[in-house]
């Protein structure tokens, strides 16, 4: 059999006649079928599935190749990127760098942030919860110290100042030992006042129980003597009055 015979295929037609068709003619028909499928689907579908009946390997049921589907996904990403660039293009350059560097893909020069400054101009923002809590504690304690603490005096509530140069220093500026000494001094002061009060009460009781002083006793004695003398004088005056008031005996004449 010649090469020309190998390329020919025999087909039985409906009218009983035989016809011959070359392999090149069948390939043309397959290409036509693919073109028809592409006309049915204007664009690649979202879910790529291999069409096992397709004339070419790797075609999807929508009539498009796998590479066409990948290109569509890339185009969607490009579209989203273009939208992002368009939204960020309106940002104006700020006077100062922001606190968090974010690359601006629409910038004229590479490495610019959306605020308009370079990455080197930004200070690295490190999230440190412990440092933030300590900062909040400092603000809270400093605000309270203004209200309850006097400068140069030991306070009554010892609290460590985390910002102090020397460890163990209170917010009032004194150490814990100074606060303990102050507490001891306060207790000693209360005890001293209590002792003084007891001594005062005992002195008053002793003074009330003691005999009268000599001066007061002599005054009382003088008063008694004066009263006695007065009574004596009154008695003598009464006696004289009675003697004067008594009737005198009548005189009689003696005749010699």
C-alpha positions in Angstrom: 0.0 0.0 0.0 1.4 3.4 -1.0 1.7 6.5 1.3 -1.3 8.1 -0.4 -3.4 5.0 0.4 -2.5 5.3 4.1 -3.8 8.8 4.3 -7.1 7.9 2.8 -10.1 6.6 4.9 -13.1 4.8 3.6 -16.6 6.0 4.5 -19.9 4.4 3.7 -22.5 7.0 2.7 -26.2 6.7 3.2 -26.9 6.4 -0.5 -24.8 3.2 -0.8 -22.0 4.9 -2.6 -18.5 4.9 -1.2 -16.5 8.1 -0.9 -12.9 8.7 0.1 -11.7 11.5 2.5 -8.2 12.4 3.4 -6.8 12.9 7.0 -6.2 16.6 6.3 -9.9 17.1 5.7 -10.8 15.6 9.1 -8.3 17.9 10.9 -10.0 20.9 9.2 -13.3 19.8 10.6 -11.9 19.5 14.1 -10.6 23.0 14.0 -14.0 24.2 12.8 -15.6 22.5 15.8 -13.2 24.2 18.2 -14.0 27.6 16.6 -17.7 26.9 17.0 -17.3 26.2 20.7 -15.3 29.4 21.2 -18.1 31.4 19.6 -20.5 29.9 22.1 -18.3 30.9 25.1 -17.2 34.6 24.8 -14.6 34.1 27.5 -13.0 31.3 29.5 -15.1 29.9 32.3 -14.3 30.1 36.0 -14.0 26.4 36.5 -11.6 24.7 34.2 -12.6 21.1 33.2 -10.9 19.0 30.5 -13.1 18.1 27.6 -12.4 14.5 26.8 -14.2 14.7 23.5 -12.2 17.7 22.3 -10.0 17.4 19.2 -7.0 18.9 21.0 -5.7 17.7 24.4 -6.1 20.1 27.3 -9.1 22.0 26.1 -11.9 22.9 28.5 -15.5 22.2 28.0 -16.0 25.9 27.3 -13.7 25.5 24.3 -10.7 27.5 25.7 -7.3 26.2 26.6 -6.0 26.0 30.2 -3.6 28.8 29.5 -6.5 31.0 28.6 -8.0 30.4 32.1 -4.8 31.3 33.8 -4.5 34.5 31.8 -8.0 35.4 33.0 -7.1 35.0 36.6 -4.0 37.1 36.1 -6.1 39.8 34.5 -8.5 39.8 37.5 -5.5 40.3 39.8 -4.2 43.1 37.5 -7.6 44.7 37.6 -7.7 44.7 41.4 -4.1 46.1 41.5 -5.1 48.9 39.1 -8.0 49.8 41.3 -5.7 49.9 44.3 -3.3 52.1 42.5 -6.0 54.4 41.4 -7.3 54.8 45.0 -3.8 55.3 46.4 -2.8 57.8 43.7 -4.8 60.5 45.3 -2.8 60.4 48.6 -0.8 63.6 49.2 2.6 63.7 50.8 2.4 64.3 54.6 4.7 66.7 56.4 6.0 64.0 58.7 6.5 60.3 58.2 3.7 58.1 59.5 4.2 55.5 62.2 3.9 52.5 59.9 5.6 52.1 56.6 3.4 50.9 53.7 4.8 50.7 50.2 3.1 52.9 47.6 3.0 50.9 44.4 1.9 54.0 42.4 4.8 56.1 43.5 7.2 57.6 40.9 10.2 56.2 42.8 10.6 52.8 44.4 10.6 52.5 48.2 8.2 55.4 49.0 5.5 55.0 51.6 1.9 56.1 51.1 2.6 59.1 53.2 5.2 60.2 50.6 8.4 59.5 52.7 11.1 56.9 52.3 11.3 53.8 54.4 14.5 55.1 56.0 12.6 58.1 57.3 10.2 55.9 59.2 11.0 54.8 62.7 10.5 51.1 63.2 7.3 50.5 65.0 7.7 47.6 67.5 4.7 46.4 69.3 5.6 45.8 72.9 2.6 45.2 75.3 4.8 45.2 78.4 6.2 48.6 77.4 2.8 50.0 76.7 1.5 48.7 80.1 4.5 50.3 81.8 3.8 53.6 80.1 0.2 53.5 81.1 1.2 52.7 84.7 3.6 55.7 84.7 0.9 58.1 83.6 -1.5 56.7 86.1 0.9 56.9 89.0 2.2 60.4 88.0 -1.3 61.7 87.9 -2.1 60.2 91.3 1.2 61.6 92.8 0.2 65.1 92.0 -3.0 64.7 94.0 -1.8 62.8 97.1 1.9 63.4 97.4 3.8 66.5 98.6 7.3 67.2 97.4 10.0 66.7 100.0 7.8 64.7 102.4 7.4 60.9 102.9 4.0 59.8 101.7 1.8 57.3 103.5 1.4 55.0 100.5 4.6 53.4 99.3 4.6 52.7 95.5 7.7 52.0 93.4 8.6 54.6 90.8 9.6 52.6 87.7 11.2 55.7 86.2 13.4 56.4 89.2 17.2 56.2 88.8 17.6 54.1 91.9 15.6 50.9 92.3 13.2 50.8 95.3 12.4 54.5 95.3 8.8 55.6 95.9 6.9 58.0 93.8 7.4 60.6 96.5 11.2 60.3 96.1 11.9 58.4 99.3 12.9 54.8 99.9 10.8 52.1 101.6 13.0 52.3 104.7 12.0 56.0 105.1 8.3 55.0 105.0 8.8 52.3 107.6 10.7 54.8 109.9 7.9 57.3 109.4 5.3 54.6 110.5 7.4 53.8 113.5 7.7 57.5 114.4 4.0 57.9 114.1 3.4 55.1 116.5 6.0 56.4 118.9 4.3 59.9 118.7 0.9 58.4 119.6 2.4 56.5 122.5 4.2 59.6 123.8 0.9 61.6 123.6 -0.9 58.9 125.5 1.8 58.9 128.2 1.6 62.7 128.6 -2.1 62.5 128.9 -2.0 59.9 131.6 0.7 61.9 133.5 -1.5 65.0 133.4 -4.5 63.1 134.7 -2.4 61.6 137.6 -1.1 65.1 138.5 -4.5 66.5 138.7 -5.6 63.7 141.0 -2.6 64.1 143.2 -3.2 67.9 143.5 -6.8 67.4 144.5 -5.8 64.8 147.2 -2.9 66.9 148.7 -3.4 69.1 151.8 -4.0 72.8 151.4 -0.9 75.0 151.2 0.4 76.9 154.2 -0.7 80.3 153.0 -4.3 79.1 152.6 -4.3 77.5 156.1 -3.0 80.7 157.7 -5.7 82.7 156.0 -8.3 80.4 157.3 -6.8 80.7 160.8 -6.9 84.4 160.6 -10.5 84.4 159.6 -11.4 82.2 162.6 -9.5 84.5 165.0 -11.2 87.5 163.6 -14.5 85.9 163.9 -13.8 84.9 167.5 -12.7 88.4 168.4 -15.7 89.8 166.8 -17.9 87.6 168.8 -16.1 88.5 172.0 -16.5 92.2 171.4 -20.2 91.7 170.7 -20.6 89.9 173.9 -18.8 92.6 175.9 -21.0 95.3 174.3 -24.1 93.4 175.2 -23.0 93.1 178.8 -22.3 96.8 179.1 -25.6 97.6 177.6 -27.4 95.4 180.1 -25.5 97.0 183.0 -26.4 100.5 181.9 -30.0 99.6 181.3 -30.5 98.0 184.8 -32.5 100.2 187.4 -30.3 102.1 189.9 -31.1 101.9 193.7 -32.8 105.0 195.2 -30.8 107.2 197.5 -32.1 107.6 201.1 -31.5 110.4 203.5 -30.0 109.7 206.9 -31.2 112.1 209.6 -28.8 112.5 212.3 
